[in-house]
Amino acid sequence: MQDIIEKARLDCDSVGGIIECAVLGLPVGIGEHMFAGLEGRISSIVFSIPAVKAIEFGKGFGSTELYGSENNDPYFIDGGEIKTRTNNCGGISGGMSNGMPLIFRAGIKPTPSISKEQDSVSLSKRENVKLVIKGRHDPCIVPRALPAIEAVTAIAIANLLAEEAEN
């Protein structure tokens, strides 16, 4: 990872990446099966971070390549607790937490402000121009985005827990 970021920096370019976030110990049943589902609540606040361009829960896009029988998470009882043998759903079933670790990944785009020459347009002259942005630029903002992902996830979970306490 560091080599790829350094190569991008030396090329006056940038790279994106993926941040995986986990929430452990979430009570069963947080969320809603319809419009206030756990995925939607977390996604809406994660997408408030400008660099986020994708999100997936559990197996996410990989689940599109599976049959239902492969993607379903089989339940079992372990010491009196209901668990799943896999966590393809990322800890969310039907919009609600199921007691397994809540796992999601957020895709962060490459920083657009780079020192490499790019094609652009002059709005005032209405003509094509070359754009070179001067100054310091991060070749990868993923490390900076990580605490933001954690913070907005904590806010979403805290809001859901507060709503649950009110009901």
Residue pairs with C-beta under 8 A, 6 or more apart in sequence:
1 17
4 15
5 15
5 139
5 140
6 139
8 14
8 15
8 110
8 139
8 140
9 139
11 116
12 114
12 115
12 116
12 137
13 110
13 114
13 116
13 139
14 110
14 111
14 112
14 114
14 137
14 138
14 139
14 140
14 141
15 110
15 139
15 140
16 51
16 53
16 107
16 108
16 109
16 110
16 140
16 142
17 107
17 108
17 140
17 142
18 105
18 106
18 107
18 108
18 142
19 105
19 106
19 108
19 142
19 145
19 146
19 149
20 103
20 104
20 105
21 103
21 104
21 105
21 106
21 149
21 150
21 153
22 101
22 102
22 103
23 91
23 101
23 102
23 153
23 157
24 101
24 102
26 91
26 97
26 99
26 102
26 157
27 97
27 99
27 161
27 164
28 96
28 97
28 98
28 99
29 96
29 97
29 164
30 38
30 96
30 97
30 157
30 160
30 161
30 164
31 37
31 38
31 41
31 92
31 95
31 96
31 97
31 160
32 38
32 95
32 96
33 94
33 95
33 96
34 95
36 95
37 92
37 94
37 95
37 96
38 92
38 95
38 96
38 97
38 102
38 160
39 57
39 92
39 95
40 95
41 156
41 159
41 160
42 55
42 104
42 153
42 156
42 157
43 55
45 152
45 153
45 155
45 156
46 52
46 55
46 104
46 106
46 149
46 152
46 153
46 156
47 55
48 152
49 106
49 145
49 148
49 149
49 152
51 108
51 109
51 111
51 141
51 145
52 106
52 107
52 108
52 109
52 145
52 149
53 107
53 108
53 109
54 106
54 107
55 104
55 105
55 106
55 107
56 90
56 104
56 105
57 89
57 90
57 91
57 92
57 102
57 103
57 104
58 87
58 88
58 89
58 90
58 91
58 92
58 103
58 104
59 66
59 71
59 88
59 89
59 90
60 90
60 104
60 105
63 71
63 88
66 88
71 88
72 88
73 84
73 85
73 86
73 87
73 88
73 89
73 93
73 98
73 100
74 84
74 85
74 86
75 82
75 83
75 84
75 85
76 82
76 83
76 84
76 85
77 83
81 99
82 99
83 99
83 100
84 98
84 100
87 100
87 101
87 103
89 98
89 100
90 102
90 103
90 104
91 97
91 98
91 99
91 100
91 101
91 102
91 103
92 98
92 102
106 145
106 149
108 141
108 142
108 145
110 140
111 137
111 138
111 139
111 140
111 141
113 133
113 137
114 133
114 137
115 132
115 133
115 134
115 137
116 132
117 130
117 131
117 132
118 130
118 131
118 132
119 128
119 130
119 131
120 128
120 129
120 130
120 131
121 127
121 128
121 129
122 128
122 129
138 144
